[in-house]
């Protein structure tokens, strides 16, 4: 009895090389994912090491900053330079270091700050400040300790700042506010006009 071999089918057995290529492709895919995740973590850690992101909460820095805006803070700014009068900084609130405040530097270590007749004087020189919401209605004189900064909000009469709770230790400073990134309509570098003193 004859058998027609054309009716018999056999399974195709994958070649060892083909199996190895599939395994190699899967391994490469997994490695790529792991490498991407590791790179993302490294970038995240690196970015957080040199910058911070904070949300402005309240009206104390109006008109310069509005409540709800998000700002990028340069944490390395004062590793390579010194704080300057007029800089907008983020710092740990001295009375509760878990809180972060954002204000403008008015007095540097050793300065004498005086507020009188709605104007601010540093070491006897009048500051010309075109960034404030309104002239301050309070008055007093402060001497800034050698390891501290005197800060005020731009919305002088609606700001909790150095005029009522004291100075900020230099080691409480987180960094210099540099860029508004939210909302998109407000994107841009944050200006730090040096508070110019009329001699």
Backbone as JSON Lines, residues from 0, in Angstrom:
{"i":0,"aa":"X","n":[0.85,-1.19,0.0],"ca":[0.0,0.0,0.0],"c":[0.89,1.23,0.0]}
{"i":1,"aa":"X","n":[0.56,2.15,-0.94],"ca":[1.39,3.33,-1.08],"c":[0.81,4.48,-0.26]}
{"i":2,"aa":"X","n":[1.69,5.26,0.28],"ca":[1.27,6.47,1.02],"c":[1.76,7.69,0.26]}
{"i":3,"aa":"X","n":[0.87,8.62,0.11],"ca":[1.25,9.87,-0.54],"c":[1.84,10.81,0.53]}
{"i":4,"aa":"X","n":[3.15,10.97,0.46],"ca":[3.82,11.77,1.48],"c":[3.43,13.23,1.43]}
{"i":5,"aa":"X","n":[2.81,13.65,0.31],"ca":[2.41,15.05,0.19],"c":[1.34,15.43,1.2]}
{"i":6,"aa":"X","n":[0.63,14.44,1.8],"ca":[-0.46,14.72,2.74],"c":[0.05,14.85,4.17]}
{"i":7,"aa":"X","n":[1.28,14.58,4.4],"ca":[1.83,14.66,5.76],"c":[2.49,16.03,5.95]}
{"i":8,"aa":"X","n":[2.18,16.69,7.1],"ca":[2.74,18.0,7.41],"c":[3.55,17.9,8.7]}
{"i":9,"aa":"X","n":[4.62,18.55,8.72],"ca":[5.43,18.55,9.95],"c":[5.55,19.98,10.46]}
{"i":10,"aa":"X","n":[5.65,20.13,11.79],"ca":[5.83,21.46,12.37],"c":[7.22,21.98,12.04]}
{"i":11,"aa":"X","n":[7.25,23.31,11.81],"ca":[8.54,23.92,11.56],"c":[9.2,24.2,12.89]}
{"i":12,"aa":"X","n":[10.32,23.65,13.12],"ca":[11.04,23.84,14.38],"c":[11.96,25.04,14.21]}
{"i":13,"aa":"X","n":[11.78,26.07,15.06],"ca":[12.62,27.26,14.92],"c":[14.09,26.92,15.06]}
{"i":14,"aa":"X","n":[14.83,27.57,14.26],"ca":[16.27,27.38,14.33],"c":[16.8,27.97,15.65]}
{"i":15,"aa":"X","n":[17.79,27.37,16.25],"ca":[18.37,27.91,17.49],"c":[18.78,29.37,17.36]}
{"i":16,"aa":"X","n":[19.27,29.73,16.19],"ca":[19.71,31.11,16.0],"c":[18.52,32.08,16.07]}
{"i":17,"aa":"X","n":[17.37,31.63,15.51],"ca":[16.17,32.46,15.52],"c":[15.68,32.68,16.96]}
{"i":18,"aa":"X","n":[15.7,31.63,17.78],"ca":[15.29,31.73,19.19],"c":[16.21,32.69,19.93]}
{"i":19,"aa":"X","n":[17.48,32.55,19.66],"ca":[18.48,33.4,20.33],"c":[18.28,34.86,19.97]}
{"i":20,"aa":"X","n":[17.91,35.14,18.69],"ca":[17.69,36.52,18.26],"c":[16.48,37.12,18.95]}
{"i":21,"aa":"X","n":[15.41,36.31,19.14],"ca":[14.21,36.8,19.83],"c":[14.53,37.12,21.29]}
{"i":22,"aa":"X","n":[15.28,36.21,21.94],"ca":[15.67,36.46,23.32],"c":[16.55,37.7,23.43]}
{"i":23,"aa":"X","n":[17.44,37.83,22.48],"ca":[18.33,38.98,22.49],"c":[17.55,40.28,22.31]}
{"i":24,"aa":"X","n":[16.53,40.26,21.44],"ca":[15.69,41.44,21.22],"c":[14.92,41.82,22.47]}
{"i":25,"aa":"X","n":[14.37,40.81,23.19],"ca":[13.63,41.07,24.42],"c":[14.56,41.62,25.5]}
{"i":26,"aa":"X","n":[15.74,41.03,25.6],"ca":[16.72,41.49,26.58],"c":[17.12,42.93,26.31]}
{"i":27,"aa":"X","n":[17.34,43.25,25.04],"ca":[17.71,44.61,24.67],"c":[16.6,45.6,25.04]}
{"i":28,"aa":"X","n":[15.34,45.19,24.83],"ca":[14.19,46.03,25.15],"c":[14.13,46.32,26.65]}
{"i":29,"aa":"X","n":[14.31,45.26,27.44],"ca":[14.28,45.42,28.91],"c":[15.43,46.32,29.36]}
{"i":30,"aa":"X","n":[16.61,46.11,28.8],"ca":[17.78,46.93,29.16],"c":[17.54,48.39,28.82]}
{"i":31,"aa":"X","n":[16.93,48.64,27.65],"ca":[16.64,50.02,27.24],"c":[15.7,50.7,28.24]}
{"i":32,"aa":"X","n":[14.67,49.95,28.68],"ca":[13.72,50.51,29.65],"c":[14.42,50.83,30.96]}
{"i":33,"aa":"X","n":[15.24,49.88,31.44],"ca":[15.97,50.09,32.7],"c":[16.9,51.28,32.59]}
{"i":34,"aa":"X","n":[17.62,51.38,31.46],"ca":[18.54,52.51,31.26],"c":[17.8,53.83,31.25]}
{"i":35,"aa":"X","n":[16.62,53.85,30.6],"ca":[15.82,55.07,30.54],"c":[15.35,55.47,31.94]}
{"i":36,"aa":"X","n":[14.91,54.48,32.73],"ca":[14.46,54.77,34.09],"c":[15.6,55.29,34.95]}
{"i":37,"aa":"X","n":[16.76,54.66,34.85],"ca":[17.93,55.1,35.63],"c":[18.33,56.51,35.24]}
{"i":38,"aa":"X","n":[18.35,56.8,33.93],"ca":[18.7,58.13,33.46],"c":[17.7,59.17,33.97]}
{"i":39,"aa":"X","n":[16.41,58.8,33.96],"ca":[15.37,59.71,34.44],"c":[15.57,60.04,35.92]}
{"i":40,"aa":"X","n":[15.89,59.01,36.71],"ca":[16.12,59.21,38.14],"c":[17.33,60.11,38.36]}
{"i":41,"aa":"X","n":[18.42,59.85,37.61],"ca":[19.63,60.67,37.74],"c":[19.34,62.12,37.39]}
{"i":42,"aa":"X","n":[18.61,62.34,36.29],"ca":[18.26,63.7,35.89],"c":[17.39,64.38,36.94]}
{"i":43,"aa":"X","n":[16.42,63.63,37.48],"ca":[15.52,64.17,38.5],"c":[16.31,64.61,39.73]}
{"i":44,"aa":"X","n":[17.22,63.73,40.19],"ca":[18.04,64.05,41.37],"c":[18.94,65.24,41.08]}
{"i":45,"aa":"X","n":[19.55,65.26,39.88],"ca":[20.46,66.36,39.52],"c":[19.73,67.7,39.46]}
{"i":46,"aa":"X","n":[18.54,67.68,38.83],"ca":[17.75,68.91,38.72],"c":[17.34,69.41,40.09]}
{"i":47,"aa":"X","n":[16.93,68.48,40.98],"ca":[16.52,68.88,42.32],"c":[17.7,69.35,43.17]}
{"i":48,"aa":"X","n":[18.9,68.91,42.8],"ca":[20.09,69.33,43.55],"c":[20.43,70.78,43.25]}
{"i":49,"aa":"X","n":[20.1,71.25,42.06],"ca":[20.49,72.62,41.67],"c":[19.31,73.58,41.61]}
{"i":50,"aa":"X","n":[18.09,73.06,41.67],"ca":[16.94,73.95,41.59],"c":[15.78,73.41,42.42]}
{"i":51,"aa":"X","n":[14.82,74.29,42.66],"ca":[13.59,73.91,43.36],"c":[12.44,74.59,42.65]}
{"i":52,"aa":"X","n":[11.25,74.1,42.89],"ca":[10.07,74.69,42.31],"c":[9.11,75.02,43.44]}
{"i":53,"aa":"X","n":[8.65,76.27,43.49],"ca":[7.75,76.64,44.57],"c":[6.52,77.34,44.0]}
{"i":54,"aa":"X","n":[5.44,77.25,44.76],"ca":[4.19,77.92,44.39],"c":[4.03,79.15,45.26]}
{"i":55,"aa":"X","n":[3.78,80.28,44.62],"ca":[3.55,81.52,45.37],"c":[2.18,81.43,46.04]}
{"i":56,"aa":"X","n":[2.17,81.63,47.34],"ca":[0.93,81.5,48.09],"c":[0.65,82.82,48.82]}
{"i":57,"aa":"X","n":[-0.31,83.56,48.34],"ca":[-0.64,84.83,48.97],"c":[-0.23,86.02,48.13]}
{"i":58,"aa":"X","n":[-0.58,87.2,48.64],"ca":[-0.42,88.44,47.86],"c":[0.79,89.26,48.29]}
{"i":59,"aa":"X","n":[1.68,88.69,49.12],"ca":[2.75,89.5,49.71],"c":[3.78,90.0,48.71]}
{"i":60,"aa":"X","n":[3.88,89.35,47.53],"ca":[4.88,89.79,46.55],"c":[4.24,90.48,45.34]}
{"i":61,"aa":"X","n":[2.97,90.82,45.43],"ca":[2.35,91.58,44.33],"c":[2.96,92.98,44.3]}
{"i":62,"aa":"X","n":[3.13,93.58,43.11],"ca":[2.7,93.1,41.8],"c":[3.71,92.22,41.08]}
{"i":63,"aa":"X","n":[4.88,91.98,41.7],"ca":[5.92,91.19,41.03],"c":[5.48,89.76,40.79]}
{"i":64,"aa":"X","n":[4.9,89.13,41.81],"ca":[4.44,87.75,41.72],"c":[3.02,87.66,42.23]}
{"i":65,"aa":"X","n":[2.21,86.87,41.53],"ca":[0.81,86.7,41.89],"c":[0.61,85.36,42.59]}
{"i":66,"aa":"X","n":[-0.35,85.31,43.49],"ca":[-0.66,84.06,44.17],"c":[-1.03,82.98,43.15]}
{"i":67,"aa":"X","n":[-0.48,81.79,43.3],"ca":[-0.76,80.69,42.39],"c":[0.29,80.49,41.32]}
{"i":68,"aa":"X","n":[1.17,81.46,41.13],"ca":[2.24,81.3,40.15],"c":[3.29,80.31,40.67]}
{"i":69,"aa":"X","n":[3.94,79.61,39.74],"ca":[5.0,78.67,40.09],"c":[6.33,79.22,39.61]}
{"i":70,"aa":"X","n":[7.32,79.12,40.5],"ca":[8.61,79.75,40.25],"c":[9.73,78.72,40.4]}
{"i":71,"aa":"X","n":[10.73,78.81,39.51],"ca":[11.94,77.99,39.62],"c":[12.97,78.76,40.44]}
{"i":72,"aa":"X","n":[13.59,78.05,41.39],"ca":[14.55,78.65,42.3],"c":[15.94,78.08,42.01]}
{"i":73,"aa":"X","n":[16.9,78.95,41.81],"ca":[18.29,78.54,41.59],"c":[18.97,78.33,42.95]}
{"i":74,"aa":"X","n":[19.19,77.06,43.31],"ca":[19.76,76.74,44.62],"c":[21.27,76.95,44.67]}
{"i":75,"aa":"X","n":[21.91,77.14,43.5],"ca":[23.35,77.32,43.46],"c":[23.76,78.8,43.36]}
{"i":76,"aa":"X","n":[22.76,79.68,43.27],"ca":[23.05,81.1,43.01],"c":[24.07,81.68,43.98]}
{"i":77,"aa":"X","n":[23.94,81.32,45.25],"ca":[24.82,81.94,46.24],"c":[26.01,81.07,46.62]}
{"i":78,"aa":"X","n":[26.22,80.0,45.85],"ca":[27.48,79.27,45.94],"c":[28.53,79.96,45.07]}
{"i":79,"aa":"X","n":[28.05,80.65,44.05],"ca":[28.95,81.3,43.1],"c":[28.89,82.82,43.16]}
{"i":80,"aa":"X","n":[28.07,83.34,44.04],"ca":[27.95,84.78,44.18],"c":[27.3,85.11,45.51]}
{"i":81,"aa":"X","n":[27.25,86.38,45.83],"ca":[26.69,86.83,47.1],"c":[25.28,87.38,46.9]}
{"i":82,"aa":"X","n":[24.45,87.28,47.94],"ca":[23.13,87.91,47.85],"c":[23.28,89.4,47.61]}
{"i":83,"aa":"X","n":[22.32,89.96,46.89],"ca":[22.37,91.4,46.6],"c":[21.03,92.04,46.92]}
{"i":84,"aa":"X","n":[21.09,93.3,47.31],"ca":[19.87,94.05,47.54],"c":[19.03,94.03,46.26]}
{"i":85,"aa":"X","n":[17.76,93.69,46.4],"ca":[16.87,93.6,45.25],"c":[16.6,92.18,44.8]}
{"i":86,"aa":"X","n":[17.44,91.21,45.2],"ca":[17.2,89.8,44.83],"c":[15.9,89.3,45.47]}
{"i":87,"aa":"X","n":[15.15,88.51,44.71],"ca":[13.99,87.81,45.25],"c":[14.45,86.41,45.64]}
{"i":88,"aa":"X","n":[14.29,86.06,46.91],"ca":[14.81,84.79,47.4],"c":[13.71,83.94,48.03]}
{"i":89,"aa":"X","n":[14.0,82.64,48.09],"ca":[13.14,81.69,48.81],"c":[13.95,81.19,49.99]}
{"i":90,"aa":"X","n":[13.3,81.09,51.15],"ca":[14.02,80.71,52.37],"c":[13.08,79.98,53.33]}
{"i":91,"aa":"X","n":[13.68,79.3,54.28],"ca":[12.92,78.67,55.35],"c":[12.5,79.76,56.35]}
{"i":92,"aa":"X","n":[11.23,79.8,56.67],"ca":[10.72,80.79,57.61],"c":[11.38,80.56,58.97]}
{"i":93,"aa":"X","n":[12.07,81.56,59.52],"ca":[12.81,81.36,60.76],"c":[11.98,80.83,61.93]}
{"i":94,"aa":"X","n":[10.7,81.21,61.99],"ca":[9.87,80.76,63.11],"c":[9.28,79.37,62.9]}
{"i":95,"aa":"X","n":[9.34,78.89,61.67],"ca":[8.86,77.54,61.35],"c":[9.57,77.09,60.08]}
{"i":96,"aa":"X","n":[10.77,76.48,60.22],"ca":[11.59,76.13,59.05],"c":[10.93,75.17,58.07]}
{"i":97,"aa":"X","n":[9.82,74.55,58.45],"ca":[9.12,73.69,57.5],"c":[8.39,74.5,56.44]}
{"i":98,"aa":"X","n":[8.17,75.78,56.72],"ca":[7.5,76.66,55.75],"c":[8.55,77.37,54.9]}
{"i":99,"aa":"X","n":[8.19,77.61,53.64],"ca":[9.08,78.34,52.73],"c":[8.43,79.66,52.34]}
{"i":100,"aa":"X","n":[9.19,80.74,52.46],"ca":[8.7,82.07,52.13],"c":[9.48,82.6,50.92]}
{"i":101,"aa":"X","n":[8.85,83.54,50.22],"ca":[9.53,84.23,49.12],"c":[9.39,85.73,49.34]}
{"i":102,"aa":"X","n":[10.54,86.43,49.4],"ca":[10.57,87.87,49.65],"c":[11.73,88.49,48.9]}
{"i":103,"aa":"X","n":[11.86,89.81,49.02],"ca":[12.94,90.54,48.37],"c":[13.96,91.01,49.41]}
{"i":104,"aa":"X","n":[15.25,90.85,49.07],"ca":[16.31,91.32,49.97],"c":[16.37,92.85,49.95]}
{"i":105,"aa":"X","n":[16.32,93.42,51.16],"ca":[16.43,94.87,51.3],"c":[17.72,95.24,52.04]}
{"i":106,"aa":"X","n":[18.08,94.46,53.04],"ca":[19.28,94.74,53.81],"c":[20.22,93.56,53.85]}
{"i":107,"aa":"X","n":[21.5,93.82,53.67],"ca":[22.54,92.79,53.72],"c":[23.19,92.79,55.11]}
{"i":108,"aa":"X","n":[24.0,91.79,55.41],"ca":[24.64,91.73,56.73],"c":[25.35,93.04,57.08]}
{"i":109,"aa":"X","n":[25.04,93.55,58.28],"ca":[25.67,94.79,58.74],"c":[24.95,96.06,58.35]}
{"i":110,"aa":"X","n":[23.97,95.99,57.43],"ca":[23.25,97.18,56.99],"c":[22.31,97.7,58.08]}
{"i":111,"aa":"X","n":[22.03,99.0,58.0],"ca":[20.98,99.58,58.82],"c":[19.81,99.92,57.89]}
{"i":112,"aa":"X","n":[18.67,99.38,58.19],"ca":[17.46,99.61,57.39],"c":[16.51,100.49,58.19]}
{"i":113,"aa":"X","n":[16.03,101.54,57.54],"ca":[15.07,102.43,58.19],"c":[13.89,102.67,57.27]}
{"i":114,"aa":"X","n":[12.69,102.53,57.81],"ca":[11.47,102.84,57.07],"c":[10.82,104.04,57.75]}
{"i":115,"aa":"X","n":[10.66,105.12,56.99],"ca":[10.02,106.31,57.55],"c":[9.37,107.1,56.43]}
{"i":116,"aa":"X","n":[8.24,107.71,56.77],"ca":[7.51,108.55,55.81],"c":[7.23,107.82,54.5]}
{"i":117,"aa":"X","n":[6.96,106.51,54.59],"ca":[6.6,105.73,53.41],"c":[7.77,105.38,52.51]}
{"i":118,"aa":"X","n":[9.0,105.58,52.99],"ca":[10.19,105.29,52.19],"c":[11.16,104.42,52.96]}
{"i":119,"aa":"X","n":[12.01,103.71,52.21],"ca":[12.98,102.79,52.81],"c":[14.39,103.34,52.58]}
{"i":120,"aa":"X","n":[15.16,103.38,53.65],"ca":[16.54,103.84,53.59],"c":[17.47,102.71,54.05]}
{"i":121,"aa":"X","n":[18.56,102.52,53.34],"ca":[19.58,101.56,53.75],"c":[20.88,102.32,53.94]}
{"i":122,"aa":"X","n":[21.4,102.25,55.16],"ca":[22.62,103.0,55.51],"c":[22.48,104.48,55.18]}
{"i":123,"aa":"X","n":[21.28,104.99,55.39],"ca":[21.02,106.41,55.17],"c":[20.67,106.78,53.75]}
{"i":124,"aa":"X","n":[20.75,105.83,52.81],"ca":[20.45,106.12,51.41],"c":[19.03,105.65,51.05]}
{"i":125,"aa":"X","n":[18.29,106.53,50.39],"ca":[16.93,106.21,49.99],"c":[16.93,105.17,48.88]}
{"i":126,"aa":"X","n":[16.11,104.11,49.03],"ca":[15.97,103.13,47.97],"c":[14.89,103.59,46.99]}
{"i":127,"aa":"X","n":[15.21,103.5,45.72],"ca":[14.23,103.81,44.68],"c":[13.63,102.48,44.23]}
{"i":128,"aa":"X","n":[12.39,102.25,44.62],"ca":[11.76,100.95,44.38],"c":[10.52,101.11,43.52]}
{"i":129,"aa":"X","n":[10.65,100.79,42.24],"ca":[9.49,100.93,41.36],"c":[8.69,99.63,41.27]}
{"i":130,"aa":"X","n":[9.05,98.65,42.08],"ca":[8.4,97.34,42.01],"c":[7.39,97.11,43.13]}
{"i":131,"aa":"X","n":[7.23,98.06,44.06],"ca":[6.34,97.81,45.19],"c":[4.9,98.18,44.85]}
{"i":132,"aa":"X","n":[3.97,97.57,45.61],"ca":[2.55,97.83,45.38],"c":[2.14,99.19,45.93]}
{"i":133,"aa":"X","n":[2.68,99.54,47.11],"ca":[2.35,100.82,47.74],"c":[3.41,101.12,48.79]}
{"i":134,"aa":"X","n":[3.54,102.37,49.14],"ca":[4.52,102.75,50.15],"c":[4.14,102.16,51.51]}
{"i":135,"aa":"X","n":[5.12,101.75,52.29],"ca":[4.8,101.19,53.61],"c":[4.21,102.23,54.55]}
{"i":136,"aa":"X","n":[3.23,101.8,55.34],"ca":[2.6,102.72,56.3],"c":[3.22,102.59,57.69]}
{"i":137,"aa":"X","n":[4.11,101.63,57.87],"ca":[4.78,101.45,59.16],"c":[6.13,102.15,59.12]}
{"i":138,"aa":"X","n":[6.76,102.28,60.28],"ca":[8.11,102.83,60.31],"c":[8.87,102.26,61.51]}
{"i":139,"aa":"X","n":[10.18,102.13,61.3],"ca":[11.05,101.58,62.35],"c":[12.47,101.55,61.8]}
{"i":140,"aa":"X","n":[13.42,101.17,62.63],"ca":[14.81,101.05,62.22],"c":[15.34,99.71,62.7]}
{"i":141,"aa":"X","n":[16.1,99.04,61.83],"ca":[16.67,97.72,62.15],"c":[18.14,97.68,61.74]}
{"i":142,"aa":"X","n":[18.95,97.0,62.52],"ca":[20.33,96.73,62.15],"c":[20.43,95.24,61.84]}
{"i":143,"aa":"X","n":[20.9,94.92,60.63],"ca":[20.94,93.52,60.17],"c":[22.17,92.82,60.77]}
{"i":144,"aa":"X","n":[21.98,91.71,61.47],"ca":[23.12,90.96,62.02],"c":[24.07,90.5,60.92]}
{"i":145,"aa":"X","n":[25.29,90.19,61.29],"ca":[26.32,89.83,60.31],"c":[26.07,88.55,59.57]}
{"i":146,"aa":"X","n":[25.16,87.71,60.05],"ca":[24.91,86.41,59.39],"c":[23.49,86.32,58.85]}
{"i":147,"aa":"X","n":[22.88,87.47,58.56],"ca":[21.46,87.48,58.22],"c":[21.13,88.44,57.09]}
{"i":148,"aa":"X","n":[19.88,88.36,56.62],"ca":[19.35,89.26,55.59],"c":[18.05,89.87,56.09]}
{"i":149,"aa":"X","n":[17.81,91.1,55.65],"ca":[16.54,91.77,55.95],"c":[15.7,91.72,54.69]}
{"i":150,"aa":"X","n":[14.5,91.14,54.78],"ca":[13.68,90.95,53.59],"c":[12.29,91.58,53.78]}
{"i":151,"aa":"X","n":[11.75,92.07,52.68],"ca":[10.39,92.62,52.68],"c":[9.64,92.1,51.47]}
{"i":152,"aa":"X","n":[8.32,91.99,51.6],"ca":[7.48,91.67,50.45],"c":[7.26,92.92,49.63]}
{"i":153,"aa":"X","n":[7.04,92.77,48.32],"ca":[6.79,93.93,47.47],"c":[5.44,94.58,47.78]}
{"i":154,"aa":"X","n":[4.53,93.8,48.31],"ca":[3.24,94.32,48.75],"c":[3.4,94.71,50.23]}
{"i":155,"aa":"X","n":[4.12,95.8,50.44],"ca":[4.65,96.15,51.76],"c":[3.63,96.1,52.9]}
{"i":156,"aa":"X","n":[2.41,96.53,52.64],"ca":[1.42,96.62,53.72],"c":[0.57,95.36,53.87]}
{"i":157,"aa":"X","n":[0.91,94.35,53.09],"ca":[0.19,93.07,53.2],"c":[1.2,91.94,53.11]}
{"i":158,"aa":"X","n":[2.24,92.03,53.95],"ca":[3.32,91.05,53.89],"c":[3.85,90.75,55.29]}
{"i":159,"aa":"X","n":[3.97,89.47,55.59],"ca":[4.64,89.03,56.82],"c":[6.12,88.88,56.47]}
{"i":160,"aa":"X","n":[6.95,89.75,57.02],"ca":[8.36,89.77,56.62],"c":[9.23,90.29,57.75]}
{"i":161,"aa":"X","n":[10.44,90.73,57.42],"ca":[11.4,91.12,58.45],"c":[10.93,92.29,59.32]}
{"i":162,"aa":"X","n":[10.02,93.1,58.81],"ca":[9.6,94.25,59.61],"c":[8.78,93.82,60.81]}
{"i":163,"aa":"X","n":[8.24,92.58,60.79],"ca":[7.5,92.15,61.98],"c":[8.0,90.86,62.63]}
{"i":164,"aa":"X","n":[8.85,90.08,61.98],"ca":[9.37,88.89,62.67],"c":[10.89,88.78,62.64]}
{"i":165,"aa":"X","n":[11.58,89.74,62.07],"ca":[13.04,89.74,62.15],"c":[13.73,89.29,60.88]}
{"i":166,"aa":"X","n":[15.03,89.11,61.0],"ca":[15.86,88.81,59.83],"c":[15.92,87.32,59.52]}
{"i":167,"aa":"X","n":[16.48,87.0,58.34],"ca":[16.6,85.62,57.87],"c":[18.07,85.19,57.96]}
{"i":168,"aa":"X","n":[18.38,84.15,58.73],"ca":[19.77,83.65,58.75],"c":[20.2,83.22,57.35]}
{"i":169,"aa":"X","n":[21.43,83.51,56.99],"ca":[21.93,83.18,55.65],"c":[21.79,81.69,55.35]}
{"i":170,"aa":"X","n":[21.97,80.83,56.36],"ca":[21.89,79.4,56.09],"c":[20.45,78.9,55.96]}
{"i":171,"aa":"X","n":[19.48,79.8,56.08],"ca":[18.08,79.44,55.84],"c":[17.67,79.72,54.39]}
{"i":172,"aa":"X","n":[18.55,80.38,53.66],"ca":[18.23,80.73,52.26],"c":[18.31,79.49,51.39]}
{"i":173,"aa":"X","n":[17.24,79.21,50.64],"ca":[17.2,78.06,49.72],"c":[17.81,78.44,48.38]}
{"i":174,"aa":"X","n":[17.51,79.63,47.9],"ca":[18.06,80.06,46.62],"c":[17.39,81.31,46.09]}
{"i":175,"aa":"X","n":[17.77,81.66,44.89],"ca":[17.28,82.87,44.23],"c":[16.18,82.5,43.24]}
{"i":176,"aa":"X","n":[15.03,83.14,43.36],"ca":[13.93,82.9,42.43],"c":[14.32,83.48,41.07]}
{"i":177,"aa":"X","n":[14.2,82.65,40.01],"ca":[14.72,83.08,38.71],"c":[13.71,83.08,37.58]}
{"i":178,"aa":"X","n":[12.72,82.17,37.63],"ca":[11.88,81.99,36.43],"c":[10.46,81.62,36.82]}
{"i":179,"aa":"X","n":[9.49,82.33,36.26],"ca":[8.08,81.96,36.44],"c":[7.7,81.01,35.31]}
{"i":180,"aa":"X","n":[7.26,79.8,35.67],"ca":[6.94,78.83,34.62],"c":[5.46,78.44,34.57]}
{"i":181,"aa":"X","n":[4.66,78.96,35.48],"ca":[3.22,78.7,35.42],"c":[2.49,79.85,36.09]}
{"i":182,"aa":"X","n":[1.42,80.33,35.48],"ca":[0.79,79.86,34.25],"c":[1.59,80.27,33.01]}
{"i":183,"aa":"X","n":[1.33,79.61,31.87],"ca":[2.1,79.89,30.65],"c":[2.08,81.35,30.22]}
{"i":184,"aa":"X","n":[0.99,82.05,30.53],"ca":[0.9,83.46,30.13],"c":[1.91,84.33,30.88]}
{"i":185,"aa":"X","n":[2.44,83.81,31.98],"ca":[3.39,84.58,32.79],"c":[4.82,84.07,32.66]}
{"i":186,"aa":"X","n":[5.06,83.12,31.74],"ca":[6.4,82.58,31.55],"c":[7.43,83.69,31.4]}
{"i":187,"aa":"X","n":[8.57,83.51,32.02],"ca":[9.64,84.46,31.81],"c":[10.57,84.58,32.99]}
{"i":188,"aa":"X","n":[11.73,85.17,32.73],"ca":[12.71,85.4,33.78],"c":[12.16,86.41,34.78]}
{"i":189,"aa":"X","n":[12.45,86.15,36.04],"ca":[12.02,87.07,37.09],"c":[13.08,88.16,37.2]}
{"i":190,"aa":"X","n":[12.66,89.4,37.08],"ca":[13.6,90.52,37.11],"c":[14.02,90.81,38.55]}
{"i":191,"aa":"X","n":[15.29,91.11,38.72],"ca":[15.83,91.46,40.03],"c":[16.48,92.84,39.94]}
{"i":192,"aa":"X","n":[15.64,93.87,39.81],"ca":[16.25,95.2,39.7],"c":[16.95,95.54,41.0]}
{"i":193,"aa":"X","n":[18.21,95.88,40.91],"ca":[18.93,96.27,42.12],"c":[18.22,97.47,42.71]}
{"i":194,"aa":"X","n":[17.82,97.32,43.98],"ca":[17.14,98.44,44.62],"c":[18.15,99.57,44.73]}
{"i":195,"aa":"X","n":[18.03,100.54,43.82],"ca":[19.07,101.58,43.72],"c":[18.92,102.59,44.84]}
{"i":196,"aa":"X","n":[20.03,102.95,45.41],"ca":[20.03,103.9,46.5],"c":[20.5,105.25,46.0]}
{"i":197,"aa":"X","n":[19.7,106.25,46.3],"ca":[20.09,107.61,45.94],"c":[21.08,108.11,46.99]}
{"i":198,"aa":"X","n":[22.33,108.43,46.6],"ca":[23.33,108.86,47.59],"c":[22.97,110.17,48.25]}
